[in-house]
Amino acid sequence: MATTKTKKPAPAASPAEVPTVSSTTISLDALARELGPADGAFAARTYAGIPEEDLVTEGTRIDSQSLIDDVPHFVASARRILGSLSEVQRGKVRMPTALLPLLVAEAGRLQAMKRSHDAAATEAAGARAALEVQERSAMRDGIGERDLCYGGLRNALGARRMARVDAVVGRADSPEGLAKGLEALASFIDETRRADPAQDARLLEDYGVGAECAAALRATAQRVRGVAGVQIAAGRRVTQRALDLQDGRVAVVIEKILRAFRAARRVDGTILVPELNKAAWMFEARSGSSGKKPSPAGEKPSPAGEKPSSGAETPPPAAGGAPAAGGAPAQGETTPILGADG
C-alpha cells in the first residue's frame, strides 16, 4: 500500500538568524519608493533645536560618500530586525516610524547634492585645463610673431638701430609681459614709419614689418591678454558648507536610530543593532577608554598635519549579527551626536 509523506514545515528563524540584506541589492531610490516620503512636520521637529553651525561641524567629521554608501544597508538592516521582533520586543525599540523614511530622504538629498557638487568641480577643472592650453598656444604664437618681427626689423634697419628695440620689447615671462612687449614693438614700427616716410617706411614694408605687422602685433597682444584674463568660476551649485550641513543632518538621524536599538539591546540581548560600514567609527560605543581609533576609510579628509576627530575605540555590539559573547547586553554610552537626544 502506497504511503504519502508530508514535509515538515521549516522551523521559523530566530531573531539572531535573520539574514542580513546585501548592500548590492538595495538603493536609496528603492527604499524611498517603499517607505514613502518623509513627514515634513516630523523633520522640522527633529532639527528644530539644533543650530545650523553645530550641524555643519558634525558634517565636517564624516565623508559624504561614506554616509551615502552606508544608509541603504543600514535602513534595510533596521527594517529586517524590526520585522523579526515580537510585539513585546518591538515596544522596547523606542523609535518613531517616521525616522527611517526621514533618514532615507535626507540621505537621498545628500546624494543629489554631492553629485551636483562633484560634477561642477569636475567641469571647472576641465575648463581650467582647456584655458591653460589656450594660454600656452597664445603665448607660443605671440613669441613667434615677435621673433619674426624682430628679424625683419634688423634686416630693414640694421644692427645699430636695434638697441632701442631691445629696450622696449622686454621679456615674455608672463602673458602681460609678452602683451606689453608686442604693443611696444608695434609702437616702434609706427614711430619709425612716421619719422622717415620716404626711406624707413619703405624698408619696413619691403621686409614685411610695416603697418600690417604693427596691427597684427596689437591684435596678438590683445589675444594674449584676453586669454590670460579669463577667470574660471567654481561653478558649484552646491557649496562645501551646504554639503557639510547635509552630512550633519544625516548623522543626527542615524544616531537617533542607533540609540533606540542599543537601548533595547541593553534590555534584551537578542535584539540586534543595524549595521554601518564606512561610517561606523563615528557612531561606535564608548568603553570608558579615552583612546580614539577612527577609520580613515569613512572620515572626511582633514588638513595636513591635523589629526581628525574620531568616534570611540570599542565597537558596538555585532550589528545585524550574533549577540555579544554570552548573550550579555552591551554596556556603555554612545559617542554623542548633536541632537541625538532630542
Secondary structure, DSSP 8 states (H G I E B T S, - for coil): --------------GGG-----TTS--HHHHHHHH-S--HHHHHHHHTTS-HHHHHHHHTTB-HHHHHHHHHHHHHHHHHHHHHS-HHHHHHS---TTHHHHHHHHHHHHHHHHHHHHHHHHHHHHHHHHHHHHHHHHHHHHHHHHHHHHHHHHHHH-GGGHHHHHHHH---SSHHHHHHHHHHHHHHHHHHHHH-TTTHHHHHHHTT-SHHHHHHHHHHHHHHHHHHT-------SS-HHHHHHHHHHHHHHHHHHHHHHHHHHHH-TTS-----STTGGGG-B--S-------TTTB----TT-------SS--S-TTS--SGGG----S-B---TTTT-
